[in-house]
Amino acid sequence: MRADGLIVTNRHVIVGARKVHVHLPDGRDLTAEIVGADALTDIALLRVHAGSLPSLRLGSSEDVSVGDAVIAIGNPFGLGQSVSAGIVSARARALEDDPYINFLQTDAAINRGNSGGPLLSTTGIVVGVTSVIFSPSGGSVGLGFAIPAETVSAVIRQLEAHGRVERGYLGISAQELTPEVATALHVKASGHALITALDPHGPSTGSLAIGDVLVSINSVPATFKTLSTITARLTPDSLATVRITRDGKEQTLAIKVARLPDPPDDSAASGGQDSWVAALGLGVADTTTDIRNAVKANNEPSGLIVTQLRPAGPGALAGLRVGDLITHVGTKQLIATSDLTAVRVPTRQAPLLLRVVREGSPAFVAITGEAETFLPNVPH
């Protein structure tokens, strides 16, 4: 991204690596410094020292519209630099596992190895960073997704300055306010966010209450779908003006914004550095007794915690979630991440059986690489 050797890629490309190498077209192989990485947007920032290098200009996804031609560059399947072309299929596409990103969707061929590569306008300006595909087979089916350039720009600014991204945190959980629930709560308008839980140590405890309806935050209308994005963009230690409806009456509160805690794949929280399981499209990490207790798996002697998921991956399609504890492959108990990272790519004809503990309830799930419904054995 800059002539001085600043490089952008996806975090999942470099996570868990002991060393990162960058291979240049002139044959040089350089060791890269990891400046920082952000799990929530899957962006990593690297730096190499190689003198003045050719660079691309980071633009804005606002410069392209649906139907405009775009070009993707990457290293699909390790074949070497390849270029594919297509159009912008959709803008501001939200994916369930990535609430902080409004993706650009494209039908340009994107395969494994394209991750972290640029999506370019026809004028050669970077409008996005390719990151995700939806594919039953693992190959391109014309459903590729790129992180918008403006999101990338905001993230790498913070990574270069601080090595991490600071996001706001209110310490609340919420659900969509349906018309039926709104009527029961004597709230006229539906579509807002209904608070269902509060972090007891979070900044909203003592101000907000379970059952409050969030109307707006800093005058921005708060809905269930936009809540993650709105709160993440708040500045830690600033005051947020939160308008709520409580007992049928609207009121305005000022809440001091905290910093969003590190995600579960942070090594200090997960018991060790996470490892990427390519065959399942997910990251896992070793666990400690404290971690297994925290996920209500007190009786499990071992297991690997899911630290990240790509929406296109077989794990996500099977309904796995970040925070799930995987204890067995088939009937074999998992002790270390190496017990899972070497598994084969599952198919409908040869599914992979996993035992998963969620919220204290174990269940077996057969991973096929296709969309499944994972129903944990929840006590009634």
N, C-alpha and C positions, 0 to 999 in steps of 0.2 A: 504493500500500500504506500510505501515511501521509498525513495532512493537510498535512504540510509539503512535499509534492511529490515524494516518493520513488516511483519507478515501476519495476515489473518487466516485462520482456518477454523474448523469445528473443534470443539473441546473433545468430542468423542473420538476424534482422530488421534489425539495425543495422550488421552488420559491413561494413567498407569504406566506410561513409558519411562524407563530409566534414563534413556537418552533420546533426543529428537534430532534427526538428520534432515537437512534440506538439500535436495539434489538440483543443481542448476543446469540449464541447457548446455552450458559450455563444458560440462563434465565435472565441475567442482562439487564435492560433497562436504557440506558444512554442518557443524554441530550448532544447533539453535538453542538460544536461551528462552525459557518460557517466562514471558513477562507477567502473564496472568491468565486466568481462565474463569469463565462464568458458567456454572451448571445450568442456570435457569434459561439462558438463551443459547447455550451450546456454542459459545464463541470462545476461541482461544487466541491470544496474541503472542507471537514469537518475534525474536530478533536474531538476525545473523550479521556478522561483520565481514563484509565482502567488498568494501568500496562503494562506489555509486552504481546502483542497479536500476534497470528499467522498472517502472512502476505504473500501476493503474490508478485512475482517479475515482474516488468514492463519491457517487452522486446521490440521488434520491429516487426512491421507488415512485414518487409522485410524478417523475418525468415520463413514466410509461403508463399506458392505459390498456384495458382489456382489448385483445386483438393485435397489439403491437408486437413486432418481431423481437425476439431476444435470443441470445447465444449463451450456451453453457460450456465452460472449459473445465476439464478434470482429468483424472487418471483412472478411468473405469476398468475394474478388474485387473489393475496393475499393468495394463497394456502400454501405458505411456500417455503423454498429453494428447487428448482428443477433444474435438469441438463438435457440438451438436446444436441444432437450431430449432426454434419453435415459436410459439406466441405466448403472451400472457393470457392465461385462461381465466384467472380470477384475482381479485385484490382483497386484502384484509381477510384472508381465510383463517379462521380460528380452528385450531386442533385441540382436542380435549386435554391431551397431555402437555400442551405448551400454552398455558393461559396468558403468558406474558408477550406473546408474539402474534402479530397479524401477518401471516405469511403471504408471499406472492406465489400463486399457483401457475405452473407452466407445463406445457406438453413437450418441451424440449427433452430429449432422451437423457435421463439421469439414472445412473447405475451406481453400484458400490464402487467407491473410488472417486466419485464426483464430489463427495462430501467436502465442504470447505473451499470449493472452487467458486469462481465468480460467475454470476449471471449478469450479462452485459446487454446494454442497449445496442442498437445498430451503429451508434456513434462511438462505441467502445468505452462507455461510462459504466462503472459497476453500479447496478441497481439492486443487487441482492447477493447473498452468499448461499449457495445450494446446500441443503441440509437433510432433507427428508424425502422419501418416496413412499407411496402406497402401492404395494405389489403383492398379490397372492403368491407369485412365483419367485420373488426376489429380484427380478429384472424389471426394466422400465416398461410401464404400460401407459405412459403419458400422464401420470399423476405425480409431478414433482413439486417440491415446495422449497422456497428460498426465503431466508431471513432478510427483511427489507434493509436497504442500505442505511436508512436513518437510525434503525435500531442498532445496527452494527457500529455506526459512528458513535452513538452515545455510549455504547458498552466499551469500545476500545479506548475512548477518552479516559474513562475511569480506570480501566486496566493499566493503561500506560502511566497514569498519575499515581494510582494507589495499589495496583496489583489485584484489585477486587472491585466489585460493583456494590455500591451502597444503595439499598432500597428501603422504602418506608414500610412500616409494620404497625398495624393497629391491634393485632392480637384478637381477631374475631373470626368466627366461621359463620357462614350464611347459606341460605337456600333461596330459590326464586319464590317471590311472593305471588302465588296463584290467585285468581279471582275468588275462589272458595275460601282460601285462608284469609285473604284481605277482608272478606265479609265477616268472617268469624272474629277478626281483630278490630272491626269497625274502622277500617281504613278504606278511603274512597278509591284510591288508585292502586292498581296491581302492577306487577312488573318490577317493583323495587326489590331490594335485598332484605330478607328477614334474618335477623341474628339468631343463630341456633346454639352458639357456644362462645365462651370467652376464655382466653388464656389467663389463668389466675395470676400470672406474673406479668401480663401484658399491659400496655398503656391505657387500654379502655376500661379495665376493671375499676369499678367505683364510679364510672361515668355512664357507660352503656350497660344495658341489661339484656338478658335473653328474652326474646319476644319483641324487642325494639325493631322498628322498620327504618332502614336507612333510606333517606330521601335523596340526599346529596352530600358530597364531600368537597369542600372548597368551591361550592356552587356548581360542581359537575354532577349531573344526575347519576345516582348510584343504582345500578342494576346488578343482578347476580352475575351476568356474563361479563360486565365491565369492572367488577369490584377488584379483582386481582391486579388488573392493569392500573387502575386509579391509585390503589394503595401503594403499589410498587414505585410509582412515580413521585410519591411524596418524599420530601427531604427529611431524613432523620434529624431529630431534635427541633424540628419546626413545629408550629402550632397548626393543626388542621381544624377547620370549621366544619363540624358535622351536624347536619340537620336530620332529625329523626321524628318519627311519630310513635308516641307512647300513650297507651290507654286512650287512643283516639285524638290526642292533642299533639300538635307539632311543637318542637322546641329545638333550640340551637345550642350546641356544646362546643367547647374548645378542648381538643385533646392533643397532648404532646406526642409527636410521632416517634416511635422507636425504630431501630434498625432490624430489617428482616433477618431472622436467624439463618445461619448456614444451613443448606439443604442436607438431607440424610447422607449424601455421598461424600461429605466432608470427612477427611480421614480421622479427625478427632472425635467425630460423632459416630462413625460407623465401625470403629475398631481397626481400621487399616485402609490403605489405598484401594480404591475400587478397581476391578478388572472387567474388561469388556468381553461379553460372550457373543461373538459375532453370529453364531448360528441361531441365537434367540433374540438378538437385537436388544440386549439389556446389559446393564452393569451390575455387578455384585461385589460385596465386600465381606471379609471375615467378621464374625461377631464375638462379643464378650458376653459373660453372664449378665452384666448390667444392661446391655443392649437387648438381649433376649427377654429379660424381665420387662423392659420398657415397651416391647411390642407384644406383651402378654403371652410370651412363649416360655414361661418359667420352667416347664417340665422338659424342655428340649435341651439335650446335652450339647448340641452343635447346630450349625446351619449357616446359610449365607443370606445376607439381607439384600434385597433389590434396591439399588441406589439410583438408577436412572433407566429410562425406557424411551425407545424411539417409537412413534406411532405406527411406523411401517413394519415393525418387527414382529416376529411370531409370538413373543412374550406378551406384548401389548394386545395383539389380536386375540389372544387367549384370555384376556381380562386380568392379567397380572398388574400389580400396582407397586409404585415406590413404597417401601416399608414392609412389603411382604417378606416372610422368612421362608426360604426354600431349604427343606431338610433332607430330601431324598431325590435321587434320580432312579426311578423305578423303585426297587427295594433297597438300593445302596445308599447308606447314610453319607451325607456330604460333610467333610471335615475341613477342606481348604478350597479356595477359589479354583485351584487347578483341577479339582474333581468335576467342575462344571464347564470350564472354558473350552475343553476339548470335545464337547458333545457334537454330534452330527446335526445337520440341518433337518428339522422334522418335516414330514410330509403327511398327507392324508393316509397314504398307504403304510407309512412307517412313523407313527406318532411317537413323541417323547413324553413319558409319564413323569410328572413331578409331584412331590408332596409339598404342599404350601400351607403355611400357618398364617392366618390373617385374623387380627383381633382375638387371638387366643384359640381360634377354631381351625383345626387341620382339615385339609381336603386334598384329594388327588385331582390333578387336571392333566388332560392329554393335549399336548401342544401339537398342532398339525400344520401351522403356518397359515391357517385360514381363521376367519373370525369365529370365535367361540364365546360361550357364556360361562364364566367361572362363577359357580355358586358355592361359596364356602359353607361348611356345616355349622350353621349358626344355631346355638341353643335357643329354644322358645320358652 
